[in-house]
Amino acid sequence: MSAVATETDQVRTAVRFPMRLPLQVTSEQGQIDALTENISANGILFTGPVVPEVDSRIEFIIRMPAAVMGTEEDVSIQCVGRVVRHQRQGEETQAAAIIDEYCLRTEG
């Protein structure tokens, strides 16, 4: 038994915050409008009419409301990541993505 945590273990053990925020995801397959299910420091879980393939590189912007962030203005988090898995929730397909890079910006 190994005591070393894998990257997937780290993502799944990070504290997740249930937040349903609109999200526009860009991948090699095109652009989709999606909705976050939950967000953590390491990644996101989102639902869309279609979801990018596993191992796809994706780019997306999460717009966090000022009230949630404790700031005077909304904050945009511009992210680059990759889809690591799909799962079914009822009739919806969800995609989990690891965030590899991000940049915070205030909107105002």
Biopython code that builds the backbone (N, CA, C, O; Angstrom):
import numpy as np
from Bio.PDB.StructureBuilder import StructureBuilder

atoms = [
    (1, "MET", "N", (0.847, -1.181, 0.000)),
    (1, "MET", "CA", (0.000, 0.000, 0.000)),
    (1, "MET", "C", (0.890, 1.241, 0.000)),
    (1, "MET", "O", (1.807, 1.344, 0.815)),
    (2, "SER", "N", (0.634, 2.158, -0.884)),
    (2, "SER", "CA", (1.447, 3.360, -1.025)),
    (2, "SER", "C", (0.880, 4.505, -0.199)),
    (2, "SER", "O", (-0.335, 4.691, -0.130)),
    (3, "ALA", "N", (1.770, 5.270, 0.428)),
    (3, "ALA", "CA", (1.340, 6.428, 1.218)),
    (3, "ALA", "C", (1.353, 7.699, 0.386)),
    (3, "ALA", "O", (1.039, 8.774, 0.895)),
    (4, "VAL", "N", (1.710, 7.590, -0.877)),
    (4, "VAL", "CA", (1.791, 8.755, -1.751)),
    (4, "VAL", "C", (0.424, 9.007, -2.377)),
    (4, "VAL", "O", (-0.154, 8.111, -2.993)),
    (5, "ALA", "N", (-0.094, 10.223, -2.221)),
    (5, "ALA", "CA", (-1.388, 10.588, -2.814)),
    (5, "ALA", "C", (-1.202, 10.891, -4.284)),
    (5, "ALA", "O", (-0.248, 11.565, -4.673)),
    (6, "THR", "N", (-2.114, 10.395, -5.097)),
    (6, "THR", "CA", (-2.070, 10.711, -6.514)),
    (6, "THR", "C", (-2.746, 12.047, -6.751)),
    (6, "THR", "O", (-3.415, 12.586, -5.870)),
    (7, "GLU", "N", (-2.563, 12.576, -7.956)),
    (7, "GLU", "CA", (-3.195, 13.852, -8.308)),
    (7, "GLU", "C", (-4.711, 13.745, -8.215)),
    (7, "GLU", "O", (-5.367, 14.681, -7.756)),
    (8, "THR", "N", (-5.283, 12.610, -8.647)),
    (8, "THR", "CA", (-6.722, 12.414, -8.576)),
    (8, "THR", "C", (-7.184, 12.392, -7.131)),
    (8, "THR", "O", (-8.215, 12.983, -6.809)),
    (9, "ASP", "N", (-6.437, 11.716, -6.241)),
    (9, "ASP", "CA", (-6.788, 11.703, -4.816)),
    (9, "ASP", "C", (-6.808, 13.112, -4.260)),
    (9, "ASP", "O", (-7.701, 13.457, -3.486)),
    (10, "GLN", "N", (-5.838, 13.936, -4.640)),
    (10, "GLN", "CA", (-5.761, 15.296, -4.131)),
    (10, "GLN", "C", (-6.962, 16.113, -4.583)),
    (10, "GLN", "O", (-7.514, 16.887, -3.801)),
    (11, "VAL", "N", (-7.370, 15.950, -5.833)),
    (11, "VAL", "CA", (-8.516, 16.691, -6.346)),
    (11, "VAL", "C", (-9.776, 16.276, -5.606)),
    (11, "VAL", "O", (-10.562, 17.136, -5.210)),
    (12, "ARG", "N", (-9.985, 14.999, -5.413)),
    (12, "ARG", "CA", (-11.205, 14.510, -4.788)),
    (12, "ARG", "C", (-11.255, 14.797, -3.294)),
    (12, "ARG", "O", (-12.341, 14.810, -2.714)),
    (13, "THR", "N", (-10.107, 15.028, -2.652)),
    (13, "THR", "CA", (-10.117, 15.301, -1.225)),
    (13, "THR", "C", (-10.129, 16.793, -0.920)),
    (13, "THR", "O", (-10.268, 17.175, 0.242)),
    (14, "ALA", "N", (-9.989, 17.635, -1.916)),
    (14, "ALA", "CA", (-10.054, 19.077, -1.697)),
    (14, "ALA", "C", (-11.476, 19.454, -1.295)),
    (14, "ALA", "O", (-12.438, 18.833, -1.747)),
    (15, "VAL", "N", (-11.608, 20.470, -0.448)),
    (15, "VAL", "CA", (-12.927, 20.928, -0.025)),
    (15, "VAL", "C", (-13.666, 21.470, -1.241)),
    (15, "VAL", "O", (-13.157, 22.331, -1.959)),
    (16, "ARG", "N", (-14.875, 20.955, -1.464)),
    (16, "ARG", "CA", (-15.683, 21.394, -2.601)),
    (16, "ARG", "C", (-16.802, 22.298, -2.107)),
    (16, "ARG", "O", (-17.420, 22.043, -1.074)),
    (17, "PHE", "N", (-17.046, 23.355, -2.864)),
    (17, "PHE", "CA", (-18.112, 24.297, -2.534)),
    (17, "PHE", "C", (-19.212, 24.161, -3.575)),
    (17, "PHE", "O", (-18.971, 24.409, -4.756)),
    (18, "PRO", "N", (-20.414, 23.773, -3.163)),
    (18, "PRO", "CA", (-21.505, 23.653, -4.129)),
    (18, "PRO", "C", (-21.912, 25.040, -4.618)),
    (18, "PRO", "O", (-22.423, 25.852, -3.847)),
    (19, "MET", "N", (-21.685, 25.300, -5.886)),
    (19, "MET", "CA", (-22.028, 26.599, -6.485)),
    (19, "MET", "C", (-22.518, 26.361, -7.897)),
    (19, "MET", "O", (-21.854, 25.700, -8.696)),
    (20, "ARG", "N", (-23.676, 26.899, -8.196)),
    (20, "ARG", "CA", (-24.214, 26.788, -9.560)),
    (20, "ARG", "C", (-24.048, 28.137, -10.241)),
    (20, "ARG", "O", (-24.855, 29.050, -10.066)),
    (21, "LEU", "N", (-22.987, 28.234, -11.016)),
    (21, "LEU", "CA", (-22.653, 29.469, -11.726)),
    (21, "LEU", "C", (-22.552, 29.185, -13.213)),
    (21, "LEU", "O", (-22.080, 28.117, -13.604)),
    (22, "PRO", "N", (-22.993, 30.134, -14.064)),
    (22, "PRO", "CA", (-22.843, 29.942, -15.505)),
    (22, "PRO", "C", (-21.367, 29.912, -15.879)),
    (22, "PRO", "O", (-20.539, 30.586, -15.266)),
    (23, "LEU", "N", (-21.062, 29.128, -16.883)),
    (23, "LEU", "CA", (-19.685, 28.892, -17.281)),
    (23, "LEU", "C", (-19.639, 28.707, -18.784)),
    (23, "LEU", "O", (-20.471, 27.990, -19.338)),
    (24, "GLN", "N", (-18.701, 29.328, -19.449)),
    (24, "GLN", "CA", (-18.498, 29.076, -20.869)),
    (24, "GLN", "C", (-17.178, 28.336, -21.007)),
    (24, "GLN", "O", (-16.123, 28.850, -20.635)),
    (25, "VAL", "N", (-17.245, 27.132, -21.542)),
    (25, "VAL", "CA", (-16.084, 26.255, -21.647)),
    (25, "VAL", "C", (-15.656, 26.170, -23.106)),
    (25, "VAL", "O", (-16.476, 25.914, -23.987)),
    (26, "THR", "N", (-14.369, 26.385, -23.354)),
    (26, "THR", "CA", (-13.811, 26.277, -24.696)),
    (26, "THR", "C", (-12.842, 25.103, -24.721)),
    (26, "THR", "O", (-11.958, 24.989, -23.871)),
    (27, "SER", "N", (-13.025, 24.233, -25.711)),
    (27, "SER", "CA", (-12.131, 23.091, -25.889)),
    (27, "SER", "C", (-11.886, 22.917, -27.384)),
    (27, "SER", "O", (-12.377, 23.696, -28.200)),
    (28, "GLU", "N", (-11.126, 21.894, -27.726)),
    (28, "GLU", "CA", (-10.878, 21.604, -29.141)),
    (28, "GLU", "C", (-12.163, 21.230, -29.865)),
    (28, "GLU", "O", (-12.248, 21.368, -31.085)),
    (29, "GLN", "N", (-13.169, 20.753, -29.121)),
    (29, "GLN", "CA", (-14.454, 20.375, -29.720)),
    (29, "GLN", "C", (-15.362, 21.579, -29.927)),
    (29, "GLN", "O", (-16.427, 21.439, -30.527)),
    (30, "GLY", "N", (-14.971, 22.761, -29.448)),
    (30, "GLY", "CA", (-15.782, 23.959, -29.599)),
    (30, "GLY", "C", (-16.092, 24.601, -28.257)),
    (30, "GLY", "O", (-15.415, 24.361, -27.258)),
    (31, "GLN", "N", (-17.131, 25.422, -28.261)),
    (31, "GLN", "CA", (-17.507, 26.185, -27.075)),
    (31, "GLN", "C", (-18.880, 25.723, -26.595)),
    (31, "GLN", "O", (-19.791, 25.516, -27.398)),
    (32, "ILE", "N", (-19.021, 25.562, -25.270)),
    (32, "ILE", "CA", (-20.325, 25.180, -24.726)),
    (32, "ILE", "C", (-20.672, 26.079, -23.545)),
    (32, "ILE", "O", (-19.791, 26.567, -22.836)),
    (33, "ASP", "N", (-21.955, 26.286, -23.349)),
    (33, "ASP", "CA", (-22.447, 26.964, -22.155)),
    (33, "ASP", "C", (-22.738, 25.881, -21.136)),
    (33, "ASP", "O", (-23.464, 24.929, -21.423)),
    (34, "ALA", "N", (-22.180, 26.022, -19.960)),
    (34, "ALA", "CA", (-22.303, 25.008, -18.919)),
    (34, "ALA", "C", (-22.698, 25.663, -17.606)),
    (34, "ALA", "O", (-22.892, 26.876, -17.530)),
    (35, "LEU", "N", (-22.810, 24.849, -16.593)),
    (35, "LEU", "CA", (-23.172, 25.304, -15.256)),
    (35, "LEU", "C", (-22.315, 24.532, -14.250)),
    (35, "LEU", "O", (-22.261, 23.303, -14.283)),
    (36, "THR", "N", (-21.648, 25.266, -13.359)),
    (36, "THR", "CA", (-20.847, 24.580, -12.355)),
    (36, "THR", "C", (-21.764, 23.867, -11.374)),
    (36, "THR", "O", (-22.868, 24.330, -11.088)),
    (37, "GLU", "N", (-21.301, 22.751, -10.871)),
    (37, "GLU", "CA", (-21.995, 22.013, -9.808)),
    (37, "GLU", "C", (-21.272, 22.251, -8.493)),
    (37, "GLU", "O", (-21.894, 22.507, -7.462)),
    (38, "ASN", "N", (-19.936, 22.163, -8.546)),
    (38, "ASN", "CA", (-19.133, 22.498, -7.383)),
    (38, "ASN", "C", (-17.750, 22.942, -7.837)),
    (38, "ASN", "O", (-17.305, 22.642, -8.944)),
    (39, "ILE", "N", (-17.086, 23.671, -6.938)),
    (39, "ILE", "CA", (-15.776, 24.249, -7.238)),
    (39, "ILE", "C", (-14.875, 23.974, -6.045)),
    (39, "ILE", "O", (-15.306, 24.071, -4.897)),
    (40, "SER", "N", (-13.620, 23.630, -6.323)),
    (40, "SER", "CA", (-12.620, 23.485, -5.265)),
    (40, "SER", "C", (-11.376, 24.250, -5.694)),
    (40, "SER", "O", (-11.335, 24.810, -6.790)),
    (41, "ALA", "N", (-10.383, 24.275, -4.849)),
    (41, "ALA", "CA", (-9.129, 24.949, -5.191)),
    (41, "ALA", "C", (-8.428, 24.251, -6.348)),
    (41, "ALA", "O", (-7.627, 24.868, -7.051)),
    (42, "ASN", "N", (-8.721, 22.965, -6.552)),
    (42, "ASN", "CA", (-8.037, 22.188, -7.577)),
    (42, "ASN", "C", (-8.831, 21.984, -8.855)),
    (42, "ASN", "O", (-8.255, 21.649, -9.890)),
    (43, "GLY", "N", (-10.153, 22.181, -8.800)),
    (43, "GLY", "CA", (-10.925, 21.867, -9.992)),
    (43, "GLY", "C", (-12.390, 22.218, -9.874)),
    (43, "GLY", "O", (-12.835, 22.840, -8.910)),
    (44, "ILE", "N", (-13.132, 21.793, -10.900)),
    (44, "ILE", "CA", (-14.569, 22.049, -10.948)),
    (44, "ILE", "C", (-15.297, 20.809, -11.444)),
    (44, "ILE", "O", (-14.719, 19.940, -12.097)),
    (45, "LEU", "N", (-16.573, 20.756, -11.116)),
    (45, "LEU", "CA", (-17.486, 19.780, -11.689)),
    (45, "LEU", "C", (-18.556, 20.604, -12.383)),
    (45, "LEU", "O", (-19.146, 21.499, -11.778)),
    (46, "PHE", "N", (-18.807, 20.303, -13.658)),
    (46, "PHE", "CA", (-19.796, 21.092, -14.401)),
    (46, "PHE", "C", (-20.670, 20.206, -15.266)),
    (46, "PHE", "O", (-20.322, 19.074, -15.599)),
    (47, "THR", "N", (-21.828, 20.768, -15.619)),
    (47, "THR", "CA", (-22.817, 20.095, -16.448)),
    (47, "THR", "C", (-23.077, 20.957, -17.672)),
    (47, "THR", "O", (-23.112, 22.184, -17.579)),
    (48, "GLY", "N", (-23.257, 20.316, -18.814)),
    (48, "GLY", "CA", (-23.595, 21.041, -20.032)),
    (48, "GLY", "C", (-24.389, 20.153, -20.963)),
    (48, "GLY", "O", (-24.555, 18.963, -20.696)),
    (49, "PRO", "N", (-24.887, 20.724, -22.066)),
    (49, "PRO", "CA", (-25.657, 19.921, -23.020)),
    (49, "PRO", "C", (-24.790, 18.808, -23.618)),
    (49, "PRO", "O", (-25.284, 17.725, -23.931)),
    (50, "VAL", "N", (-23.521, 19.083, -23.769)),
    (50, "VAL", "CA", (-22.485, 18.112, -24.120)),
    (50, "VAL", "C", (-21.278, 18.519, -23.285)),
    (50, "VAL", "O", (-21.170, 19.675, -22.877)),
    (51, "VAL", "N", (-20.391, 17.602, -23.033)),
    (51, "VAL", "CA", (-19.198, 17.946, -22.262)),
    (51, "VAL", "C", (-17.965, 17.537, -23.061)),
    (51, "VAL", "O", (-18.015, 16.575, -23.828)),
    (52, "PRO", "N", (-16.856, 18.263, -22.886)),
    (52, "PRO", "CA", (-15.632, 17.912, -23.612)),
    (52, "PRO", "C", (-15.153, 16.506, -23.245)),
    (52, "PRO", "O", (-15.428, 16.005, -22.155)),
    (53, "GLU", "N", (-14.444, 15.895, -24.163)),
    (53, "GLU", "CA", (-13.931, 14.545, -23.956)),
    (53, "GLU", "C", (-12.924, 14.507, -22.813)),
    (53, "GLU", "O", (-12.262, 15.503, -22.522)),
    (54, "VAL", "N", (-12.815, 13.348, -22.169)),
    (54, "VAL", "CA", (-11.805, 13.149, -21.131)),
    (54, "VAL", "C", (-10.427, 13.374, -21.750)),
    (54, "VAL", "O", (-10.177, 12.959, -22.882)),
    (55, "ASP", "N", (-9.551, 14.019, -21.022)),
    (55, "ASP", "CA", (-8.189, 14.402, -21.429)),
    (55, "ASP", "C", (-8.163, 15.653, -22.307)),
    (55, "ASP", "O", (-7.094, 16.071, -22.751)),
    (56, "SER", "N", (-9.335, 16.259, -22.563)),
    (56, "SER", "CA", (-9.367, 17.499, -23.351)),
    (56, "SER", "C", (-8.798, 18.647, -22.538)),
    (56, "SER", "O", (-9.044, 18.754, -21.336)),
    (57, "ARG", "N", (-8.038, 19.501, -23.200)),
    (57, "ARG", "CA", (-7.588, 20.761, -22.597)),
    (57, "ARG", "C", (-8.757, 21.720, -22.724)),
    (57, "ARG", "O", (-9.363, 21.823, -23.790)),
    (58, "ILE", "N", (-9.082, 22.430, -21.634)),
    (58, "ILE", "CA", (-10.193, 23.375, -21.665)),
    (58, "ILE", "C", (-9.757, 24.711, -21.087)),
    (58, "ILE", "O", (-8.817, 24.796, -20.296)),
    (59, "GLU", "N", (-10.461, 25.745, -21.501)),
    (59, "GLU", "CA", (-10.306, 27.081, -20.942)),
    (59, "GLU", "C", (-11.687, 27.546, -20.525)),
    (59, "GLU", "O", (-12.674, 27.278, -21.210)),
    (60, "PHE", "N", (-11.757, 28.249, -19.390)),
    (60, "PHE", "CA", (-13.049, 28.750, -18.926)),
    (60, "PHE", "C", (-12.827, 29.910, -17.967)),
    (60, "PHE", "O", (-11.747, 30.076, -17.400)),
    (61, "ILE", "N", (-13.871, 30.703, -17.800)),
    (61, "ILE", "CA", (-13.851, 31.819, -16.857)),
    (61, "ILE", "C", (-14.989, 31.612, -15.871)),
    (61, "ILE", "O", (-16.142, 31.426, -16.261)),
    (62, "ILE", "N", (-14.650, 31.647, -14.592)),
    (62, "ILE", "CA", (-15.651, 31.572, -13.532)),
    (62, "ILE", "C", (-15.830, 32.985, -12.995)),
    (62, "ILE", "O", (-14.860, 33.617, -12.577)),
    (63, "ARG", "N", (-17.049, 33.482, -13.003)),
    (63, "ARG", "CA", (-17.338, 34.804, -12.446)),
    (63, "ARG", "C", (-17.910, 34.623, -11.052)),
    (63, "ARG", "O", (-19.045, 34.180, -10.878)),
    (64, "MET", "N", (-17.102, 34.974, -10.066)),
    (64, "MET", "CA", (-17.497, 34.803, -8.668)),
    (64, "MET", "C", (-18.131, 36.097, -8.158)),
    (64, "MET", "O", (-17.511, 37.158, -8.238)),
    (65, "PRO", "N", (-19.345, 36.026, -7.639)),
    (65, "PRO", "CA", (-20.015, 37.217, -7.123)),
    (65, "PRO", "C", (-19.245, 37.826, -5.945)),
    (65, "PRO", "O", (-18.655, 37.111, -5.136)),
    (66, "ALA", "N", (-19.265, 39.149, -5.868)),
    (66, "ALA", "CA", (-18.571, 39.874, -4.805)),
    (66, "ALA", "C", (-18.993, 39.380, -3.425)),
    (66, "ALA", "O", (-18.161, 39.250, -2.527)),
    (67, "ALA", "N", (-20.276, 39.106, -3.258)),
    (67, "ALA", "CA", (-20.781, 38.657, -1.947)),
    (67, "ALA", "C", (-20.138, 37.340, -1.522)),
    (67, "ALA", "O", (-19.895, 37.128, -0.334)),
    (68, "VAL", "N", (-19.863, 36.466, -2.465)),
    (68, "VAL", "CA", (-19.230, 35.186, -2.163)),
    (68, "VAL", "C", (-17.747, 35.384, -1.849)),
    (68, "VAL", "O", (-17.199, 34.729, -0.964)),
    (69, "MET", "N", (-17.107, 36.292, -2.583)),
    (69, "MET", "CA", (-15.665, 36.502, -2.439)),
    (69, "MET", "C", (-15.320, 37.444, -1.283)),
    (69, "MET", "O", (-14.173, 37.490, -0.840)),
    (70, "GLY", "N", (-16.312, 38.195, -0.795)),
    (70, "GLY", "CA", (-16.034, 39.164, 0.257)),
    (70, "GLY", "C", (-15.292, 40.375, -0.273)),
    (70, "GLY", "O", (-14.508, 40.996, 0.445)),
    (71, "THR", "N", (-15.541, 40.710, -1.536)),
    (71, "THR", "CA", (-14.896, 41.853, -2.177)),
    (71, "THR", "C", (-15.948, 42.873, -2.584)),
    (71, "THR", "O", (-17.145, 42.592, -2.534)),
    (72, "GLU", "N", (-15.500, 44.057, -2.985)),
    (72, "GLU", "CA", (-16.430, 45.092, -3.427)),
    (72, "GLU", "C", (-16.926, 44.849, -4.849)),
    (72, "GLU", "O", (-18.010, 45.302, -5.218)),
    (73, "GLU", "N", (-16.133, 44.135, -5.646)),
    (73, "GLU", "CA", (-16.482, 43.868, -7.039)),
    (73, "GLU", "C", (-16.453, 42.371, -7.302)),
    (73, "GLU", "O", (-15.778, 41.621, -6.597)),
    (74, "ASP", "N", (-17.198, 41.935, -8.332)),
    (74, "ASP", "CA", (-17.133, 40.538, -8.743)),
    (74, "ASP", "C", (-15.696, 40.216, -9.169)),
    (74, "ASP", "O", (-14.945, 41.096, -9.590)),
    (75, "VAL", "N", (-15.341, 38.968, -9.054)),
    (75, "VAL", "CA", (-14.001, 38.523, -9.427)),
    (75, "VAL", "C", (-14.124, 37.464, -10.516)),
    (75, "VAL", "O", (-14.912, 36.527, -10.392)),
    (76, "SER", "N", (-13.339, 37.617, -11.586)),
    (76, "SER", "CA", (-13.282, 36.615, -12.642)),
    (76, "SER", "C", (-12.034, 35.775, -12.441)),
    (76, "SER", "O", (-10.949, 36.292, -12.177)),
    (77, "ILE", "N", (-12.213, 34.472, -12.571)),
    (77, "ILE", "CA", (-11.079, 33.557, -12.485)),
    (77, "ILE", "C", (-10.943, 32.909, -13.854)),
    (77, "ILE", "O", (-11.768, 32.085, -14.247)),
    (78, "GLN", "N", (-9.902, 33.287, -14.570)),
    (78, "GLN", "CA", (-9.636, 32.740, -15.895)),
    (78, "GLN", "C", (-8.793, 31.489, -15.704)),
    (78, "GLN", "O", (-7.716, 31.550, -15.112)),
    (79, "CYS", "N", (-9.276, 30.354, -16.202)),
    (79, "CYS", "CA", (-8.636, 29.070, -15.923)),
    (79, "CYS", "C", (-8.285, 28.297, -17.186)),
    (79, "CYS", "O", (-8.943, 28.410, -18.220)),
    (80, "VAL", "N", (-7.235, 27.515, -17.065)),
    (80, "VAL", "CA", (-6.853, 26.523, -18.061)),
    (80, "VAL", "C", (-6.776, 25.204, -17.305)),
    (80, "VAL", "O", (-6.172, 25.127, -16.235)),
    (81, "GLY", "N", (-7.383, 24.184, -17.859)),
    (81, "GLY", "CA", (-7.381, 22.901, -17.177)),
    (81, "GLY", "C", (-7.582, 21.769, -18.153)),
    (81, "GLY", "O", (-7.407, 21.916, -19.362)),
    (82, "ARG", "N", (-7.963, 20.615, -17.583)),
    (82, "ARG", "CA", (-8.199, 19.438, -18.414)),
    (82, "ARG", "C", (-9.259, 18.564, -17.766)),
    (82, "ARG", "O", (-9.335, 18.440, -16.543)),
    (83, "VAL", "N", (-10.071, 17.967, -18.616)),
    (83, "VAL", "CA", (-11.146, 17.093, -18.157)),
    (83, "VAL", "C", (-10.528, 15.761, -17.731)),
    (83, "VAL", "O", (-9.767, 15.151, -18.483)),
    (84, "VAL", "N", (-10.862, 15.318, -16.519)),
    (84, "VAL", "CA", (-10.285, 14.081, -16.007)),
    (84, "VAL", "C", (-11.291, 12.929, -15.921)),
    (84, "VAL", "O", (-10.898, 11.763, -15.886)),
    (85, "ARG", "N", (-12.587, 13.254, -15.889)),
    (85, "ARG", "CA", (-13.582, 12.184, -15.856)),
    (85, "ARG", "C", (-14.966, 12.725, -16.178)),
    (85, "ARG", "O", (-15.220, 13.927, -16.103)),
    (86, "HIS", "N", (-15.854, 11.800, -16.540)),
    (86, "HIS", "CA", (-17.275, 12.072, -16.732)),
    (86, "HIS", "C", (-18.048, 11.247, -15.717)),
    (86, "HIS", "O", (-17.576, 10.210, -15.251)),
    (87, "GLN", "N", (-19.237, 11.720, -15.381)),
    (87, "GLN", "CA", (-20.143, 10.947, -14.535)),
    (87, "GLN", "C", (-21.563, 11.329, -14.888)),
    (87, "GLN", "O", (-21.806, 12.395, -15.454)),
    (88, "ARG", "N", (-22.512, 10.447, -14.551)),
    (88, "ARG", "CA", (-23.928, 10.710, -14.796)),
    (88, "ARG", "C", (-24.594, 11.102, -13.487)),
    (88, "ARG", "O", (-24.342, 10.504, -12.441)),
    (89, "GLN", "N", (-25.450, 12.120, -13.562)),
    (89, "GLN", "CA", (-26.279, 12.539, -12.427)),
    (89, "GLN", "C", (-27.687, 12.642, -12.980)),
    (89, "GLN", "O", (-28.039, 13.647, -13.598)),
    (90, "GLY", "N", (-28.493, 11.618, -12.766)),
    (90, "GLY", "CA", (-29.818, 11.594, -13.363)),
    (90, "GLY", "C", (-29.694, 11.545, -14.878)),
    (90, "GLY", "O", (-29.050, 10.651, -15.429)),
    (91, "GLU", "N", (-30.311, 12.509, -15.546)),
    (91, "GLU", "CA", (-30.270, 12.580, -17.002)),
    (91, "GLU", "C", (-29.089, 13.396, -17.531)),
    (91, "GLU", "O", (-28.883, 13.479, -18.742)),
    (92, "GLU", "N", (-28.319, 13.994, -16.630)),
    (92, "GLU", "CA", (-27.242, 14.900, -17.047)),
    (92, "GLU", "C", (-25.878, 14.208, -17.029)),
    (92, "GLU", "O", (-25.610, 13.342, -16.196)),
    (93, "THR", "N", (-25.030, 14.614, -17.966)),
    (93, "THR", "CA", (-23.636, 14.188, -17.954)),
    (93, "THR", "C", (-22.821, 15.324, -17.358)),
    (93, "THR", "O", (-22.965, 16.483, -17.748)),
    (94, "GLN", "N", (-21.976, 14.980, -16.422)),
    (94, "GLN", "CA", (-21.121, 15.969, -15.779)),
    (94, "GLN", "C", (-19.669, 15.665, -16.126)),
    (94, "GLN", "O", (-19.301, 14.522, -16.396)),
    (95, "ALA", "N", (-18.854, 16.719, -16.111)),
    (95, "ALA", "CA", (-17.428, 16.569, -16.351)),
    (95, "ALA", "C", (-16.675, 17.169, -15.173)),
    (95, "ALA", "O", (-17.021, 18.242, -14.679)),
    (96, "ALA", "N", (-15.648, 16.465, -14.733)),
    (96, "ALA", "CA", (-14.766, 16.976, -13.691)),
    (96, "ALA", "C", (-13.476, 17.407, -14.370)),
    (96, "ALA", "O", (-12.936, 16.692, -15.214)),
    (97, "ALA", "N", (-12.989, 18.585, -13.993)),
    (97, "ALA", "CA", (-11.771, 19.112, -14.596)),
    (97, "ALA", "C", (-10.805, 19.583, -13.519)),
    (97, "ALA", "O", (-11.209, 20.159, -12.509)),
    (98, "ILE", "N", (-9.546, 19.334, -13.749)),
    (98, "ILE", "CA", (-8.479, 19.848, -12.903)),
    (98, "ILE", "C", (-8.102, 21.225, -13.432)),
    (98, "ILE", "O", (-8.022, 21.426, -14.644)),
    (99, "ILE", "N", (-7.872, 22.168, -12.531)),
    (99, "ILE", "CA", (-7.396, 23.500, -12.916)),
    (99, "ILE", "C", (-5.870, 23.479, -12.862)),
    (99, "ILE", "O", (-5.280, 23.290, -11.798)),
    (100, "ASP", "N", (-5.235, 23.675, -14.022)),
    (100, "ASP", "CA", (-3.771, 23.684, -14.099)),
    (100, "ASP", "C", (-3.187, 25.081, -13.922)),
    (100, "ASP", "O", (-2.115, 25.245, -13.340)),
    (101, "GLU", "N", (-3.903, 26.090, -14.431)),
    (101, "GLU", "CA", (-3.452, 27.484, -14.327)),
    (101, "GLU", "C", (-4.669, 28.366, -14.102)),
    (101, "GLU", "O", (-5.764, 28.054, -14.571)),
    (102, "TYR", "N", (-4.476, 29.478, -13.376)),
    (102, "TYR", "CA", (-5.575, 30.424, -13.205)),
    (102, "TYR", "C", (-5.028, 31.822, -12.981)),
    (102, "TYR", "O", (-3.878, 32.007, -12.582)),
    (103, "CYS", "N", (-5.874, 32.790, -13.245)),
    (103, "CYS", "CA", (-5.531, 34.194, -13.072)),
    (103, "CYS", "C", (-6.778, 34.917, -12.548)),
    (103, "CYS", "O", (-7.849, 34.807, -13.146)),
    (104, "LEU", "N", (-6.652, 35.652, -11.445)),
    (104, "LEU", "CA", (-7.780, 36.392, -10.866)),
    (104, "LEU", "C", (-7.822, 37.800, -11.412)),
    (104, "LEU", "O", (-6.787, 38.441, -11.590)),
    (105, "ARG", "N", (-9.039, 38.284, -11.679)),
    (105, "ARG", "CA", (-9.224, 39.658, -12.150)),
    (105, "ARG", "C", (-10.499, 40.217, -11.521)),
    (105, "ARG", "O", (-11.515, 39.525, -11.458)),
    (106, "THR", "N", (-10.446, 41.465, -11.058)),
    (106, "THR", "CA", (-11.666, 42.103, -10.572)),
    (106, "THR", "C", (-12.402, 42.672, -11.771)),
    (106, "THR", "O", (-11.789, 43.043, -12.772)),
    (107, "GLU", "N", (-13.711, 42.738, -11.663)),
    (107, "GLU", "CA", (-14.535, 43.282, -12.749)),
    (107, "GLU", "C", (-15.048, 44.643, -12.303)),
    (107, "GLU", "O", (-15.924, 44.743, -11.445)),
    (108, "GLY", "N", (-14.506, 45.647, -12.880)),
    (108, "GLY", "CA", (-14.996, 46.954, -12.480)),
    (108, "GLY", "C", (-14.245, 48.085, -13.071)),
    (108, "GLY", "O", (-14.565, 49.244, -12.807)),
]
sb = StructureBuilder()
sb.init_structure("model")
sb.init_model(0)
sb.init_chain("A")
sb.init_seg("    ")
for serial, (resi, resn, name, xyz) in enumerate(atoms, 1):
    if name == "N":
        sb.init_residue(resn, " ", resi, " ")
    sb.init_atom(name, np.array(xyz, "f"), 0.0, 1.0, " ", f" {name:<3s}", serial, name[0])
structure = sb.get_structure()
